[in-house]
Amino acid sequence: MGVLEAARLYAITPDAEPATILNLVGAVLRGGADVVQLRHKLLARGELLELAREVGSLVREAGRVFIVNDHLDLALLAGADGVHLGRDDLPVEAARRVAGREFLIGASANTPELARAAVAAGADYLGAGPAFPSSVKAEKAVIGPAGVAAVAKAVPVPVFAIGGVEPGNVAELVAAGVRRACVIRGLADASDPEAAARELKAALVV
C-alpha cells in the first residue's frame, strides 16, 4: 500500500492498437500519471503479455507503478507491480496466496460494505465508482463523488474514483474530498493526453 500513498492520477488504457497504447502511455507518464494500468479486453493473451512487457518497461523507466487488469498470471510474467481484480476475476485472497505480500492487488467496490470486505481479503487499494456516467461501465449505477467519498472513509487503503472522470468534472471529486482518480477516456480521447494528464494531476494535488 505504501507505494500508492502519494499516488493521485491512475491512468487506464483503452482497447486500442498496441502502438496507440504505447504512445498514450508515454504521454500520460510525461503528464504526471502516478500509476498506469494495462486494460485490454480484445487482445489474445500472447499479444497482451507482449504489450504488458512493453508498457511495463515504459512505466518502470519513469519510476511509476504498473498494474495489469484482470490477469494475475500475465501481471507476474510481465514483472508488473500489481494486478487489479474485478468481482468476476480471481478472488483477492486467492491472488494474495499466489502473488505474495509485496505484490499490489487492487479490487473494485461501490459500497463501504464491499470495500471493507475487499480490504479484509487482502486488497491494497480500491477503485470506487462509477463516479460519473461512463460509456465503459454504462450498465452500472452511478454512485457519484459522494459515494466514492463514503467508500474512501470506510477503509484505510487508497481509494481511486473511477468512471467518467475527466478534466471538466474532476473538481467535483476534489470538492467531495476525493483526491485520487482512475481515468480512461478522459485521457485516451483527449486531443493532447499529456496536457490532459497534467491538468488532472494538478487538480488532484491541490
Stockholm file with secondary structure:
# STOCKHOLM 1.0

chainA/1-206         MGVLEAARLYAITPDAEPATILNLVGAVLRGGADVVQLRHKLLARGELLELAREVGSLVREAGRVFIVNDHLDLALLAGADGVHLGRDDLPVEAARRVAGREFLIGASANTPELARAAVAAGADYLGAGPAFPSSVKAEKAVIGPAGVAAVAKAVPVPVFAIGGVEPGNVAELVAAGVRRACVIRGLADASDPEAAARELKAALVV
#=GR chainA/1-206 SS CGGGTTCCEEEECCSCCHHHHHHHHHHHHHTTCSEEEECCSSSCHHHHHHHHHHHHHHHHHTTCEEEEESCHHHHHHTTCSEEEECTTSSCHHHHHHHHCSSSEEEEECSSHHHHHHHHHHTCSEEEECCSSCCSTTTTSCCCHHHHHHHHHHHCSSCEEECSSCCTTTHHHHHHTTCCCEEESHHHHTCSSHHHHHHHHHHHHHC
#=GC SS_cons         CGGGTTCCEEEECCSCCHHHHHHHHHHHHHTTCSEEEECCSSSCHHHHHHHHHHHHHHHHHTTCEEEEESCHHHHHHTTCSEEEECTTSSCHHHHHHHHCSSSEEEEECSSHHHHHHHHHHTCSEEEECCSSCCSTTTTSCCCHHHHHHHHHHHCSSCEEECSSCCTTTHHHHHHTTCCCEEESHHHHTCSSHHHHHHHHHHHHHC
//
